[in-house]
Each structure stands twice: as structure tokens, then as C-alpha cells.
Amino acid sequence: MSRVPIRKEILLWAIRESGKPEEEISAKYPKIERWINGDEHPTFKQAEEIAAFLQIPFGFLFLDNPPQDPAAAEFRALPGELPAMSKNLKDTILEMAMRRNWMSRYRRKLGWDQLEIAARFREQASGEAAADASLVRKLLELKDKWHEETRDLDAVYNLLKKKLESAGILVMQSGIVGTSTRRRLDADEFRAFTLSDPVAPLIFINRSDTKTGRVFSLVYQFAHVLFEQDYLFAAQDADVVNEEGEISALAVEFIMPEAEIRELWDDAEEVPKQIGRLSRLFKVSKQALAARLERLGLISGETAALVIGEDSKAPAELDGQGGESSVKPPTPNYYRTYSSRISPAFKEAVIKNAEAGAIEYTYAFKLLGVNGKSYDKVKEGVMANG
């Protein structure tokens, strides 16, 4: 029986990379310790099986040294050291980077050399948060008080998502890795990320986050797109409010305008009641609004801390893929769910290229994350819309 030697460093890397508990690995492969120590080697079939179980490419088992982390490389421009990433996060980043890279090449072939909204922002921005937030609303063709148009958080999120897509920004979202419902994304690890690009920047939103959190994340990531910066977002909204810097200031002013807050604030009204009312108006969490009010000098730090503490203990208004809700959602339709996860501009570009013979169908399936049968169904919707 043919056996294959695997270096100790590679096996230890593969185990760490998988994120699986050692007990689970040992239970499935009782000889794993002997393989690691070199006392025994796995068979070729066992090596194939453990590579699949640990979710790493089979060929990686035969490298001399552990490979560099390609997911972390996507954020190499970030200051400071990146936190450790789970296998689920890494795989999501790599899938989104593949999509961003393909769309960037495609758009460049069409003659794109920059994203118009980012270029216009750079030309006209003053560096003053209120003026720049007003500029961004105009660039997105939003009213100054756009948040008053609906009380529904999903409608607000979808409005912003549609505006960003119209501006050329790819917006992807999911609460799972690919199509695997067993691999749920953890909102405590990350809430969103941005992969910058001059012509095809991509924003990914973790749908395991709260509804207000997703709205905030979308605005905050959009601000990073305007400044052409990659970003991995894991902090709380209140932390962003208290951050110094142009990007944070722009996002906070965009979603919670100072002038409007001061206009609506009533010193005679009870603070908790006002925080509830204004947080619903601006579609943000109570903790985000409390932090903003403290920064504006409208409430004390003690009051803000109390609100933030209470809000963090309150049941979250989660839903869908990985979240919870007091109302049981209807059984999701696969194709409707799929369409909500993927950028419509990206989906249309891939399908039209495949149908025109510009890319292989198998490559299109990989880019879209579907199989042949699902592709045909997704294609129907795209081609029906021209």
C-alpha cells in the first residue's frame, strides 16, 4: 500500500488553517499524532481524505513550507497587524477577491479606468464631514433626509445597496460560506469587508449581523471605497463613532447628520425616549446614537455608557442566514436567496460572457458559485431582463 510522507510543519499548518477542534480531527483520524511526528505516514487515499476534511488543496500537503496566507494579503495595505482569521472568513475573502479580480479585468477591457463616483468625490471633497456627506448624498442621488422615506430597515438597506450598485460598486452579502449552510459566518469575528479596486471595488456584508448593523456597515464600507482603502470591519458602531479620521467622520455624518440631530433634540424630553425615537429615524442602533449624542455634547458619558450597556444586552433584530428573529421567516426560495447574495452587475456580466463564449461555462459556474442546473435557472432571470 503506497504511503506518502507529509512534513510536520505542513500538517500542523493544515490543522490550524481548518479551524477544526483537535478532538474532532483525532476522532476521525486516530493516527494523526503519529503522522505529525513522522512515526507513520498516511496512505495516498488517507492524504486525499484529510485534505478534503481540512478543506485545503490536496497539493498543499506536499509543499516544503506552509504557504503564505492569500486572504491576509488582500489587506496588506492596512496599518497594524491583522487579527487571526477563521477558515470561514479566509475562504469568503478569497471567493470575493476572485470575483473582484475578474470584474476588474472585464471592466478594464471595456475601457473603464476609474470609478466615476470615487473620482468625483476626490475632486470635490473638502475634508469637512458635513459638506462631504452632503456631497456623497448628491453623488448617490439621495435626498438629504433619505432615511425618512421608509421606516423599514430592509428597505433602507436595499435602497443603499441599489444606489451603490448603480455607482459601479459590487455589493455581496451572505451569512454562510458559499452555499454551505453548515459553515456560518460569525458576526463577532467580522461584520463586513471592502476589497478596493479602481474600477471594481467590492463590499461584502455579513448577514449574520443585525439589520441596523448591516445598514451601518454598508455606509462605513462605502466610505472606504471613496477613499480607495481595503478594510476588514469587526468593531462596534459606537467604536466607529468615537474614532478619529476622515473615513469614520464621513460615515457617521452621512448616517447621523449633526445638524439634523441638533434640530430634533429636545432637552425637555426624556433621554431614553429620544434615543429610541432618533435611533429608529436614522436606522441605527441605540448604542451608535448614544455615542454620537455624547460626541455632540448632548448627553453625558455616563448616560451614553448606560445606554450602550443596555443595548448590548437587548435581543438583536437578526434574521435570515445565521440570525434569529422573534418571527419565524418563511422557507427561503433558493434563487431569490441566491440573487440577494450576489451583485446583480457581476452576475449579469459573468452570464453574458459565458453565453457569448468569452469564458468557459465551468469558469462561470465557479465565479457564480453554482452548478450547471442552478446556472440555467439564474441565467433565465438575467436573459429575461435583457
ROFIDREN-659688 format. One record per residue: residue number from 1; x, y negated, z negated of N, C-alpha, C in turn. Coordinates in steps of 0.1 Angstrom, whole numbers. Each point is the difference from the previous one (the first is absolute). Example, Ala and Ser with C-alpha at 12.3 -4.5 7.8 and 13.67 -1.06 7.14 Angstrom:
(1, (132, 57, -78), (-9, -12, 0), (9, -12, 0))
(2, (-4, -11, 7), (9, -11, 0), (-8, -11, -8))
END
This chain:
(1, (9, 12, 0), (-9, -12, 0), (9, -13, 0))
(2, (-2, -8, 10), (8, -12, 1), (-2, -10, -11))
(3, (10, -5, -6), (-1, -10, -11), (8, -12, 4))
(4, (-5, -12, -5), (6, -12, 5), (4, -9, -13))
(5, (13, -3, 0), (5, -8, -12), (-5, -15, 2))
(6, (-4, -5, -11), (-5, -14, -1), (8, -7, -11))
(7, (6, -11, 3), (8, -7, -10), (-8, -5, -12))
(8, (6, 1, -12), (-7, -3, -12), (-5, -15, 0))
(9, (8, -9, 6), (-5, -14, 0), (-12, -2, 9))
(10, (-1, 8, 10), (-11, -1, 10), (-13, 5, -7))
(11, (1, 12, -7), (-12, 5, -7), (-5, -9, -11))
(12, (10, -5, -7), (-4, -10, -11), (-7, -12, 6))
(13, (6, -5, 11), (-6, -12, 7), (-15, 3, 4))
(14, (-1, 12, 7), (-13, 4, 5), (-11, 1, -11))
(15, (4, 6, -12), (-9, 1, -11), (-4, -14, -5))
(16, (10, -9, -1), (-3, -13, -5), (-9, -7, 10))
(17, (3, 1, 13), (-7, -6, 10), (-15, 4, 1))
(18, (-2, 13, -4), (-14, 5, 1), (-9, -6, -11))
(19, (6, -3, -11), (-8, -6, -11), (-8, 11, -7))
(20, (2, 13, 3), (-7, 10, -6), (6, 4, -14))
(21, (-8, 4, -10), (5, 4, -13), (9, 12, 2))
(22, (11, 1, -8), (9, 11, 0), (-7, 13, -3))
(23, (-10, 0, -9), (-7, 12, -4), (-7, 6, 12))
(24, (-6, -9, 8), (-8, 4, 12), (9, 7, 10))
(25, (12, -6, 2), (10, 5, 10), (5, 14, -5))
(26, (3, 0, -13), (6, 13, -6), (-11, 11, 0))
(27, (-12, -4, -2), (-11, 11, 0), (-2, 6, 14))
(28, (2, -9, 11), (-2, 5, 13), (13, 7, 5))
(29, (12, -5, -4), (13, 5, 4), (8, 3, -12))
(30, (-2, 12, -6), (7, 3, -13), (15, 0, 1))
(31, (5, 2, 13), (15, 0, 1), (6, -13, 4))
(32, (-8, -11, -2), (5, -13, 4), (13, -4, -7))
(33, (1, 4, -13), (12, -4, -8), (12, 8, 5))
(34, (-2, 12, 4), (11, 8, 6), (5, -6, 13))
(35, (-10, -5, 8), (3, -6, 13), (8, -13, -2))
(36, (-4, -8, -10), (6, -13, -3), (15, 3, -5))
(37, (1, 10, -8), (14, 2, -6), (9, 8, 10))
(38, (-6, 5, 11), (8, 7, 10), (2, 15, -4))
(39, (-7, 5, -10), (1, 14, -4), (-7, 9, 11))
(40, (-9, -6, 7), (-7, 8, 10), (-5, -10, 11))
(41, (-3, 4, 12), (-4, -9, 10), (-14, 5, 5))
(42, (-9, -10, 4), (-13, 4, 5), (1, 7, 14))
(43, (-10, 7, 4), (-1, 5, 13), (-4, -11, 10))
(44, (2, 2, 12), (-4, -10, 10), (-15, -4, -2))
(45, (-8, 10, -1), (-14, -2, -2), (-3, -7, -13))
(46, (7, 3, -11), (-2, -7, -12), (4, -15, 1))
(47, (11, -2, 7), (5, -14, 3), (-11, -8, 7))
(48, (-6, 6, 10), (-11, -6, 8), (-12, -4, -9))
(49, (-3, 10, -9), (-12, -2, -9), (3, -11, -10))
(50, (12, 0, -6), (2, -10, -10), (1, -14, 6))
(51, (5, -1, 12), (0, -13, 7), (-14, -5, 2))
(52, (-9, 9, 4), (-14, -4, 2), (-6, -3, -13))
(53, (3, 7, -11), (-6, -2, -13), (5, -13, -6))
(54, (12, -4, 2), (6, -12, -5), (-3, -12, 9))
(55, (-6, 3, 12), (-3, -10, 10), (12, -8, 5))
(56, (10, 7, 4), (12, -6, 6), (3, 7, 13))
(57, (6, -7, 10), (3, 7, 13), (9, 12, -3))
(58, (-2, 11, 6), (7, 12, -2), (15, -2, 3))
(59, (4, -8, 10), (14, -2, 3), (8, -7, -10))
(60, (-7, -8, -9), (6, -7, -11), (7, 9, -10))
(61, (-5, 12, -1), (6, 10, -9), (15, 3, 3))
(62, (4, -2, 12), (13, 4, 4), (10, -12, 2))
(63, (-4, -11, -5), (9, -12, 0), (11, 2, -10))
(64, (11, -7, 3), (11, 0, -10), (-3, -9, -12))
(65, (-7, -11, 2), (-3, -9, -10), (-15, -4, 1))
(66, (-6, -4, -12), (-14, -4, 1), (-1, -12, 9))
(67, (-11, -1, 8), (-1, -11, 10), (-4, -13, -8))
(68, (4, -12, 7), (-4, -12, -6), (-16, -2, 1))
(69, (-5, -8, -9), (-14, -1, -1), (-6, -9, 10))
(70, (-6, 5, 11), (-5, -9, 11), (-11, -9, -5))
(71, (-8, 4, -10), (-11, -8, -5), (5, -12, -7))
(72, (10, 2, -8), (6, -12, -7), (7, -9, 10))
(73, (5, 5, 11), (7, -8, 9), (-10, -10, 7))
(74, (-13, 3, 0), (-10, -10, 5), (0, -12, -8))
(75, (4, 0, -12), (0, -11, -9), (13, -5, -4))
(76, (10, 2, 9), (14, -3, -4), (2, -15, -2))
(77, (-9, -9, 6), (2, -14, -2), (-5, -5, -13))
(78, (-7, 8, -8), (-5, -5, -13), (11, -2, -10))
(79, (-2, -11, -8), (10, -2, -10), (-2, 10, -11))
(80, (11, 3, -7), (0, 9, -12), (-1, 15, 5))
(81, (-1, 9, -10), (-1, 14, 2), (-14, 5, 1))
(82, (-3, 8, 10), (-13, 6, 2), (-3, 10, -11))
(83, (-12, 1, -4), (-4, 10, -10), (0, 14, 7))
(84, (1, 11, -8), (0, 13, 6), (-14, 2, 7))
(85, (0, 7, 11), (-12, 2, 8), (-4, 14, -1))
(86, (-13, 3, -1), (-5, 13, 1), (0, 5, 15))
(87, (-1, 13, 1), (-1, 6, 14), (-12, -6, 7))
(88, (-11, -1, -7), (-12, -6, 7), (2, -14, 5))
(89, (7, -8, -7), (2, -14, 4), (10, 0, 12))
(90, (11, 8, -2), (10, 1, 11), (-6, 4, 13))
(91, (-8, 11, 0), (-6, 5, 12), (-9, -10, 6))
(92, (-7, -8, -8), (-10, -10, 5), (8, -11, 7))
(93, (11, -5, -7), (8, -10, 6), (6, 4, 14))
(94, (5, 13, 0), (6, 4, 13), (-10, 1, 11))
(95, (-13, 5, -3), (-10, 1, 10), (-4, -14, 5))
(96, (-1, -10, -9), (-3, -14, 4), (11, -6, 8))
(97, (13, 3, -4), (11, -5, 7), (0, 5, 14))
(98, (-3, 13, 2), (-1, 6, 14), (-10, -8, 8))
(99, (-12, -3, -6), (-10, -7, 7), (4, -14, 3))
(100, (6, -7, -9), (4, -14, 2), (11, 0, 11))
(101, (9, 9, 0), (11, 0, 10), (-6, 2, 14))
(102, (-9, 10, 1), (-6, 3, 13), (-7, -13, 5))
(103, (-8, -6, -8), (-8, -11, 4), (9, -12, 3))
(104, (11, -2, -7), (9, -10, 3), (6, 1, 14))
(105, (4, 13, 3), (6, 2, 14), (-10, -2, 11))
(106, (-12, 5, -3), (-11, -2, 10), (-3, -15, 3))
(107, (-1, -8, -11), (-4, -14, 2), (12, -7, 6))
(108, (12, 4, -3), (12, -7, 7), (0, 3, 15))
(109, (-4, 12, 4), (-1, 3, 14), (-11, -9, 7))
(110, (-10, -3, -8), (-11, -9, 5), (4, -15, 1))
(111, (12, -3, -6), (5, -13, 1), (-1, -8, -13))
(112, (-5, 6, -11), (0, -6, -13), (14, -3, -5))
(113, (2, -12, -5), (13, -3, -7), (-1, -5, -14))
(114, (-13, -3, -4), (-2, -5, -13), (-15, 1, -3))
(115, (-3, 0, -13), (-14, 0, -4), (-5, -15, -1))
(116, (-10, -3, 7), (-3, -15, 1), (-4, -6, -13))
(117, (-7, 7, -9), (-4, -6, -12), (12, -2, -9))
(118, (9, 9, 0), (13, -2, -8), (8, -12, 5))
(119, (1, -1, 13), (7, -11, 7), (-6, -13, -3))
(120, (-13, -1, 1), (-7, -13, -3), (1, -3, -15))
(121, (-1, 10, -8), (2, -3, -15), (14, -6, -2))
(122, (10, 6, 5), (14, -5, -2), (1, -15, 5))
(123, (-6, -2, 12), (1, -14, 5), (-7, -10, -8))
(124, (-12, 3, -6), (-8, -10, -6), (0, 0, -15))
(125, (5, 11, -7), (0, 1, -14), (8, -12, -7))
(126, (-5, -5, -11), (7, -11, -7), (7, 5, -12))
(127, (-2, 12, -5), (6, 4, -12), (-9, -3, -13))
(128, (-11, -7, 3), (-9, -4, -11), (-12, 10, 0))
(129, (-2, 7, -11), (-9, 11, 0), (-15, -3, 5))
(130, (-5, -11, -4), (-14, -3, 3), (-1, -3, 15))
(131, (9, -8, 5), (0, -3, 15), (2, 12, 8))
(132, (10, 9, -4), (3, 12, 8), (-12, 10, -1))
(133, (-6, 1, -11), (-12, 9, -1), (-11, -5, 9))
(134, (-2, -13, 1), (-10, -6, 9), (4, 3, 14))
(135, (13, -1, 4), (5, 3, 13), (-3, 14, 4))
(136, (3, 9, -10), (-2, 15, 3), (-15, 3, 3))
(137, (-9, -7, -8), (-14, 3, 2), (-4, -5, 14))
(138, (5, -11, 5), (-2, -5, 13), (5, 9, 11))
(139, (12, 5, -3), (6, 10, 10), (-8, 13, 1))
(140, (-6, 4, -11), (-9, 12, 0), (-14, -3, 4))
(141, (-3, -13, 3), (-13, -4, 3), (-10, 3, -11))
(142, (4, -3, -12), (-9, 2, -12), (-4, -14, -5))
(143, (-12, 0, -6), (-4, -13, -7), (8, -2, -12))
(144, (1, -12, -5), (7, -3, -13), (-6, 8, -11))
(145, (-13, 2, 0), (-6, 8, -11), (-6, 13, 5))
(146, (9, 7, 7), (-4, 12, 7), (-5, 11, -10))
(147, (5, -1, -12), (-4, 10, -10), (-14, -1, -4))
(148, (-7, -11, 3), (-14, -2, -4), (-10, 6, 10))
(149, (6, 5, 11), (-9, 5, 11), (-7, 13, -4))
(150, (6, 8, -9), (-6, 13, -5), (4, 3, -14))
(151, (-8, 7, -7), (4, 4, -14), (5, 14, 0))
(152, (0, 7, 12), (4, 14, 1), (15, 1, 2))
(153, (7, 7, -9), (14, 1, 1), (4, 8, 13))
(154, (-7, 10, 4), (4, 7, 12), (-1, -9, 12))
(155, (-11, -8, 0), (-2, -9, 12), (11, -11, 0))
(156, (5, -5, -11), (11, -10, 0), (13, 7, 4))
(157, (2, 12, -5), (12, 7, 4), (0, 3, 15))
(158, (-11, 4, 6), (-1, 3, 14), (1, -12, 8))
(159, (-5, -12, -5), (1, -12, 7), (15, -4, 2))
(160, (7, 1, -11), (14, -4, 0), (8, 10, 9))
(161, (-3, 13, -1), (7, 10, 8), (-2, -3, 15))
(162, (-13, -3, 4), (-3, -3, 14), (8, -12, 5))
(163, (1, -11, -9), (7, -12, 4), (15, 3, 2))
(164, (5, 8, -9), (15, 3, 1), (2, 9, 13))
(165, (-9, 9, 3), (2, 8, 12), (-1, -9, 12))
(166, (-9, -9, 0), (-2, -9, 11), (13, -9, 3))
(167, (7, -2, -11), (13, -8, 1), (12, 9, 4))
(168, (-3, 13, 2), (11, 9, 4), (7, 8, -11))
(169, (-5, -1, -12), (5, 7, -11), (-7, 14, -1))
(170, (8, 11, -1), (-5, 13, -2), (-4, 2, -14))
(171, (-12, 4, -3), (-4, 2, -14), (-5, 15, -1))
(172, (8, 7, -8), (-4, 15, -2), (-3, 1, -15))
(173, (-8, 10, -3), (-4, 2, -14), (-4, 15, -2))
(174, (3, 5, -12), (-4, 13, -3), (3, 2, -15))
(175, (-7, 11, -6), (3, 3, -14), (7, 14, 0))
(176, (3, 5, 12), (7, 14, 0), (11, -1, 10))
(177, (9, 10, 0), (10, 1, 10), (-5, 7, 12))
(178, (1, -7, 12), (-5, 6, 12), (-15, 4, -1))
(179, (-3, 13, 2), (-13, 5, -1), (-2, 10, -12))
(180, (11, 0, -8), (0, 10, -11), (-7, -6, -13))
(181, (-12, 5, -2), (-7, -5, -12), (6, 5, -13))
(182, (9, 10, 1), (8, 4, -12), (11, -9, -4))
(183, (4, -9, 9), (11, -9, -3), (-5, -14, -1))
(184, (-5, -3, -12), (-6, -14, -2), (11, -10, -4))
(185, (-2, -12, 5), (10, -11, -2), (-4, -6, -14))
(186, (11, -3, -7), (-2, -5, -14), (1, -15, 0))
(187, (-11, -7, -4), (1, -15, -1), (9, -5, -11))
(188, (3, 9, -10), (10, -4, -10), (14, -1, 6))
(189, (2, 8, 10), (14, 0, 7), (1, -12, 10))
(190, (-10, -2, 8), (0, -11, 10), (-14, -3, 4))
(191, (-2, -13, 3), (-14, -4, 4), (0, -4, 15))
(192, (11, -3, 5), (0, -4, 15), (15, -1, 4))
(193, (2, -1, 13), (14, -4, 4), (-1, -6, 14))
(194, (10, -8, 3), (1, -7, 13), (13, 5, 7))
(195, (-2, 4, 13), (12, 2, 8), (0, -11, 11))
(196, (10, -9, -2), (0, -11, 9), (5, 3, 14))
(197, (-3, -8, 10), (4, 2, 14), (-4, -13, 7))
(198, (8, -5, 9), (-3, -12, 7), (-13, 0, 8))
(199, (-4, 12, 5), (-12, 1, 8), (-10, 10, -5))
(200, (4, 9, -9), (-10, 10, -5), (2, 3, -15))
(201, (-2, -11, -8), (1, 3, -14), (-11, 8, -5))
(202, (2, 9, -10), (-10, 9, -5), (-2, -2, -15))
(203, (-13, 0, -4), (-3, 0, -14), (-7, 13, -3))
(204, (4, 6, -11), (-7, 12, -5), (-6, -2, -13))
(205, (-13, 3, -2), (-7, -2, -12), (-4, 13, -6))
(206, (4, 2, -13), (-3, 12, -7), (-15, -1, -5))
(207, (-8, 9, 6), (-15, -1, -3), (-3, 6, -14))
(208, (10, 6, -7), (-2, 4, -13), (-1, -12, -10))
(209, (3, -11, 5), (0, -12, -8), (-15, -5, -2))
(210, (-2, -10, -9), (-14, -5, -2), (-3, -8, 12))
(211, (-13, -3, 2), (-5, -9, 11), (6, -14, -1))
(212, (0, -6, -12), (6, -13, -1), (15, 1, 3))
(213, (6, 11, -5), (14, 1, 2), (4, 1, 15))
(214, (-9, 7, 8), (3, 1, 14), (-1, -13, 7))
(215, (-10, -8, -4), (-1, -14, 6), (12, -8, -3))
(216, (4, 0, -13), (12, -7, -4), (13, 5, 7))
(217, (1, 13, 1), (12, 6, 7), (1, -4, 14))
(218, (-12, 0, 7), (0, -4, 14), (4, -14, 3))
(219, (-4, -9, -9), (4, -14, 1), (15, -2, -3))
(220, (4, 7, -10), (14, -1, -5), (10, 6, 11))
(221, (-4, 11, 6), (8, 6, 10), (0, -9, 13))
(222, (-11, -6, 3), (-1, -9, 11), (10, -12, -1))
(223, (1, -5, -12), (9, -10, -3), (15, 4, 3))
(224, (3, 13, -3), (13, 5, 3), (2, 1, 15))
(225, (-10, 3, 7), (1, 1, 15), (3, -14, 6))
(226, (-6, -10, -6), (3, -14, 5), (14, -4, -3))
(227, (6, 5, -10), (14, -3, -3), (9, 11, 5))
(228, (-5, 9, 8), (7, 11, 7), (9, 8, -10))
(229, (-7, 4, -11), (7, 8, -10), (-6, 13, -3))
(230, (8, 11, -1), (-5, 13, -4), (-3, -1, -15))
(231, (-10, 8, -5), (-3, -1, -14), (-7, 12, -5))
(232, (4, 6, -11), (-7, 11, -7), (-6, -5, -12))
(233, (-13, 0, -1), (-8, -7, -10), (-5, 10, -11))
(234, (4, -2, -12), (-4, 9, -11), (-5, -8, -12))
(235, (2, -13, 0), (-3, -8, -12), (-15, -3, -2))
(236, (-3, -5, -11), (-14, -4, -2), (-3, -14, 6))
(237, (-13, -3, 2), (-3, -13, 6), (5, -12, -9))
(238, (-2, 2, -13), (4, -11, -9), (15, -3, 1))
(239, (8, 11, 2), (14, -2, 2), (4, -8, 12))
(240, (-8, 2, 11), (2, -8, 12), (-3, -15, -3))
(241, (-11, -2, -7), (-4, -14, -3), (11, -7, -8))
(242, (6, 7, -8), (11, -6, -9), (14, 0, 7))
(243, (1, 5, 12), (13, 0, 7), (3, -14, 5))
(244, (13, -3, 1), (4, -12, 7), (3, 4, 15))
(245, (-1, -9, 9), (4, 3, 13), (-12, -4, 10))
(246, (4, -3, 12), (-9, -4, 11), (-11, 10, 3))
(247, (5, 13, 1), (-10, 10, 4), (-11, 2, -10))
(248, (4, 2, -12), (-10, 2, -11), (-9, -13, -1))
(249, (6, -11, 1), (-8, -13, -1), (-10, -1, 11))
(250, (4, 4, 12), (-9, -1, 12), (-12, 10, -2))
(251, (3, 12, -4), (-10, 11, -1), (-10, -4, -11))
(252, (5, -5, -11), (-9, -4, -11), (-9, -12, 3))
(253, (6, -10, 7), (-8, -11, 4), (-10, 3, 10))
(254, (4, 9, 9), (-10, 5, 11), (-12, 6, -6))
(255, (2, 8, -10), (-11, 8, -6), (-7, -7, -12))
(256, (7, -8, -7), (-5, -8, -11), (4, -14, 1))
(257, (-6, -8, 8), (4, -14, 3), (-1, -9, -13))
(258, (11, -7, -3), (0, -8, -12), (-11, -10, 0))
(259, (-1, -8, 11), (-10, -11, 0), (-14, 6, -2))
(260, (-3, 11, 5), (-14, 6, -1), (-2, 5, -15))
(261, (10, 6, -5), (-1, 4, -14), (-3, -12, -10))
(262, (8, -10, 2), (-1, -12, -8), (-14, -6, 2))
(263, (-5, 0, 12), (-13, -6, 3), (-11, 8, -7))
(264, (1, 13, -1), (-10, 9, -6), (1, 2, -15))
(265, (12, -3, -5), (2, 3, -15), (-8, -10, -8))
(266, (-7, 6, -10), (-8, -8, -9), (4, 2, -14))
(267, (6, -10, -7), (5, 1, -13), (-11, 4, -10))
(268, (-12, -3, 3), (-11, 2, -9), (-6, 14, 1))
(269, (4, 8, 10), (-5, 13, 2), (10, 10, -7))
(270, (-6, 11, -5), (8, 10, -7), (11, 6, 10))
(271, (12, 1, -5), (11, 5, 8), (-2, 13, 6))
(272, (-4, 11, -8), (-2, 13, 6), (-11, 0, 11))
(273, (-10, -8, -2), (-11, -1, 10), (6, -6, 13))
(274, (8, -10, -1), (5, -7, 11), (10, 9, 8))
(275, (8, 7, -8), (10, 9, 6), (-8, 11, 8))
(276, (-10, 6, -5), (-8, 9, 7), (-6, -5, 13))
(277, (-6, -12, -1), (-6, -7, 11), (10, -3, 11))
(278, (11, -6, -4), (10, -4, 10), (8, 12, 6))
(279, (2, 10, -8), (7, 12, 6), (-9, 6, 11))
(280, (-13, 0, -3), (-9, 6, 11), (0, -9, 12))
(281, (0, -13, -2), (0, -10, 11), (12, 2, 9))
(282, (12, 1, -6), (13, 1, 7), (4, 14, 4))
(283, (-8, 10, -5), (2, 14, 4), (14, 5, -6))
(284, (3, -4, -12), (12, 4, -7), (-4, 6, -13))
(285, (10, 7, -6), (-2, 6, -13), (0, -11, -11))
(286, (-6, 3, -11), (0, -10, -11), (14, -3, -5))
(287, (9, 10, 0), (14, -3, -4), (7, -9, 9))
(288, (-2, 1, 13), (6, -9, 10), (-5, -14, -2))
(289, (-13, -2, -2), (-6, -13, -2), (5, -6, -13))
(290, (0, 8, -11), (5, -5, -13), (14, -5, 1))
(291, (9, 7, 7), (14, -4, 2), (0, -13, 8))
(292, (-8, -2, 10), (-1, -12, 8), (-5, -12, -9))
(293, (-10, 3, -8), (-5, -11, -9), (10, -5, -10))
(294, (8, 10, -5), (11, -4, -9), (10, -8, 7))
(295, (4, 4, 12), (10, -8, 7), (-4, -14, 3))
(296, (-14, -2, 2), (-5, -13, 3), (-3, -8, -13))
(297, (2, 6, -11), (-2, -7, -13), (-14, -1, -4))
(298, (-9, 9, 5), (-14, -1, -3), (-4, 9, -12))
(299, (8, 11, -3), (-1, 8, -12), (13, 2, -6))
(300, (0, 4, -12), (13, 3, -8), (6, 13, 4))
(301, (12, 2, -3), (7, 12, 3), (-6, 12, -9))
(302, (-5, -4, -12), (-6, 10, -9), (-13, 5, 6))
(303, (-8, -9, 6), (-13, 4, 6), (3, 8, 12))
(304, (10, -4, 9), (3, 8, 12), (5, 14, -4))
(305, (8, 1, -10), (5, 13, -4), (-11, 9, -5))
(306, (-10, -6, -7), (-12, 8, -5), (-8, 5, 12))
(307, (-3, -9, 10), (-7, 4, 12), (7, 11, 8))
(308, (13, -2, 1), (8, 10, 8), (0, 13, -7))
(309, (1, 0, -13), (0, 13, -7), (-13, 7, 1))
(310, (-11, -8, -2), (-14, 6, 1), (-3, 5, 14))
(311, (5, -8, 10), (-3, 4, 14), (7, 13, 4))
(312, (13, 2, -6), (7, 12, 4), (-6, 12, -6))
(313, (-8, -1, -10), (-7, 11, -7), (-14, 3, 7))
(314, (-5, -9, 7), (-13, 1, 6), (0, 11, 11))
(315, (-11, 7, 2), (-1, 9, 11), (3, -6, 14))
(316, (8, 6, 7), (4, -6, 13), (-11, 3, 11))
(317, (-2, -10, 9), (-10, 2, 10), (6, 6, 12))
(318, (5, 13, -2), (6, 7, 11), (-10, 8, 9))
(319, (5, 5, 11), (-9, 7, 8), (8, 9, 10))
(320, (-7, 8, 8), (5, 6, 11), (12, 10, -3))
(321, (11, -2, 7), (10, 10, 0), (9, -1, -12))
(322, (-3, 6, -11), (9, 0, -11), (-6, -8, -12))
(323, (-11, -8, 3), (-5, -8, -11), (-13, 6, -6))
(324, (-5, -8, -10), (-12, 5, -6), (-11, -11, 1))
(325, (-12, 4, -1), (-11, -10, 0), (-12, 5, -8))
(326, (-7, -9, -6), (-12, 4, -8), (-11, 6, 10))
(327, (1, -4, 12), (-10, 5, 10), (8, 10, 9))
(328, (-6, 12, 1), (6, 10, 9), (-1, -4, 14))
(329, (11, -1, 7), (-1, -4, 14), (-5, 11, 9))
(330, (-6, -4, 11), (-5, 11, 10), (12, 8, 5))
(331, (-3, 12, 5), (10, 8, 6), (6, -7, 12))
(332, (13, -3, 0), (6, -8, 11), (0, 7, 13))
(333, (-2, -8, 10), (1, 5, 14), (15, 0, 4))
(334, (5, 11, 5), (15, 0, 3), (4, -11, 9))
(335, (-7, -2, 11), (5, -9, 10), (-2, -15, -5))
(336, (-11, -2, -7), (-1, -13, -6), (11, -3, -10))
(337, (3, 10, -8), (11, -2, -10), (13, -2, 7))
(338, (3, 8, 11), (12, -1, 7), (1, -14, 6))
(339, (-10, -5, 6), (0, -13, 7), (3, -11, -11))
(340, (-5, 2, -12), (2, -10, -10), (15, -1, -5))
(341, (7, 12, 2), (14, 1, -5), (10, -6, 10))
(342, (-3, -1, 13), (10, -3, 10), (-3, -13, 7))
(343, (10, -7, 3), (-1, -13, 8), (-7, 3, 13))
(344, (-11, -7, 3), (-7, 2, 13), (8, -4, 12))
(345, (9, -10, -2), (9, -4, 11), (10, 11, 3))
(346, (5, 6, -10), (10, 11, 1), (-7, 12, 7))
(347, (-11, 4, -6), (-8, 11, 5), (-3, -1, 15))
(348, (-5, -12, 4), (-3, -2, 14), (12, 0, 9))
(349, (11, -6, -4), (13, 0, 8), (5, 15, 2))
(350, (0, 8, -11), (5, 13, 2), (-9, 9, 9))
(351, (-13, -1, -2), (-9, 8, 9), (1, -4, 14))
(352, (0, -13, 3), (1, -5, 14), (13, 4, 6))
(353, (11, 0, -7), (13, 4, 5), (0, 15, 3))
(354, (-7, 8, -9), (0, 14, 2), (-9, 4, 13))
(355, (-11, -7, 1), (-9, 2, 11), (6, -4, 13))
(356, (9, -10, 0), (6, -5, 12), (12, 8, 3))
(357, (4, 10, -8), (12, 8, 2), (13, -6, -4))
(358, (-1, -11, -7), (12, -7, -4), (7, 7, -12))
(359, (-7, 7, -8), (6, 8, -11), (-7, 14, 0))
(360, (7, 10, -5), (-5, 13, 0), (-12, 1, -11))
(361, (-9, 9, 3), (-11, 1, -9), (5, 5, -14))
(362, (10, 9, -1), (5, 4, -13), (6, -11, -8))
(363, (6, -10, 7), (5, -11, -7), (-11, -9, -4))
(364, (-10, -2, 8), (-12, -8, -4), (-6, 6, -13))
(365, (-2, 14, 0), (-5, 6, -12), (8, -3, -12))
(366, (13, 0, 1), (9, -2, -11), (-2, -15, -5))
(367, (0, -9, 9), (-1, -14, -3), (-14, -3, -7))
(368, (-10, 7, 4), (-13, -3, -5), (-3, 9, -12))
(369, (7, 10, -2), (-2, 9, -12), (-12, 9, 2))
(370, (-2, 5, 13), (-12, 8, 3), (4, 12, 8))
(371, (-9, 10, 1), (2, 11, 9), (-7, -2, 13))
(372, (1, 10, 9), (-6, -2, 13), (-15, -3, 0))
(373, (-7, 8, -8), (-15, -1, -1), (-4, -13, -6))
(374, (7, -4, -11), (-3, -13, -6), (3, -12, 10))
(375, (11, 2, 7), (4, -11, 10), (-11, -2, 10))
(376, (-6, 10, 5), (-11, -2, 10), (-11, -8, -6))
(377, (-4, 3, -12), (-11, -8, -7), (4, -14, -2))
(378, (12, -2, -5), (5, -14, -2), (1, -8, 13))
(379, (4, 7, 11), (2, -6, 13), (-14, -5, 5))
(380, (-10, 8, -2), (-14, -4, 5), (-3, -14, -5))
(381, (2, -3, -13), (-3, -13, -5), (8, -11, 6))
(382, (13, 3, 3), (8, -11, 6), (-4, -2, 14))
(383, (-1, 11, 8), (-3, -2, 14), (-14, -6, 3))
(384, (-9, 3, -10), (-14, -5, 1), (0, -15, -1))
(385, (10, -5, -8), (1, -15, -1), (8, -7, 10))
(386, (4, 8, 10), (8, -6, 11), (15, 0, -3))
END
